[in-house]
Structures are given as structure tokens and as C-alpha cells.
Amino acid sequence: MENYSEKRQYERRNCKTPAQLYRYDTGKKYYEADTYYDADMYNYSEGGGYLQADEKINVGQQVYVKIKNYYKTASGPEKYETYTGYVKWSDELGTSSPGGQYGYGIEYKNSVYY
């Protein structure tokens, strides 16, 4: 099995942060979008994060991630209210997963600094 951590550009940090995942809809901002899903973020880095949600979102889909417990002085993903990115990969987890049935690797559109 390959060790993907050696290929990563940024160090991953673990967390459990409640969030919402919004599908990008042409012409609308994330807060105007009709399609959003409750999610949990389980790790993050300057280049992206891993989230779990109950809904299927396609690889390549542009998304917004909105952090529910956002505050400016945080040192983790809660430091920013929203992130824009793309679903880099997805994994079907099954119904026994506590955070959701699907796992998503989100690559941020722009690097973020914590």
C-alpha cells in the first residue's frame, strides 16, 4: 500500500469540526444556494480538508464549505467562515459511518494559512 502522506504538499491536522457543504450553483453565492448538506470536517491542511456527509457529490464538483463554529482567533479550520474548493476524491463509507455515508477530499481553490 502506498504512503500518501509522503506525497502531500501540506501537513494534515486532525479535527472534528461541524460544517455545511454547499454545491456550487452558477450565478449564486454559497449562502444563496439551495443545495447544502450537513457535514463534519475530520482533518485539514493549507491545501484542503477531509469531510464526511450523507449526500453524494461528484468528483470535480465545485463546493463551498461553511464552518458552523467559526471565530477569527481560532488556529484551525474554524478560523475562516467559508472555503471554496473542488471535490478531489470521494469514498462511499456505508451506513455505519458516524459522520456520514460519503467521505470527501476537498482541494481548496486557494491555499489557506492557519
Summary of the structure (lengths in Angstrom):
residues: 114
radius of gyration: 13.5
end to end distance: 30.8
largest distance: 42.3
contacts: 327
relative contact order: 0.24
helix: 8%
strand: 44%
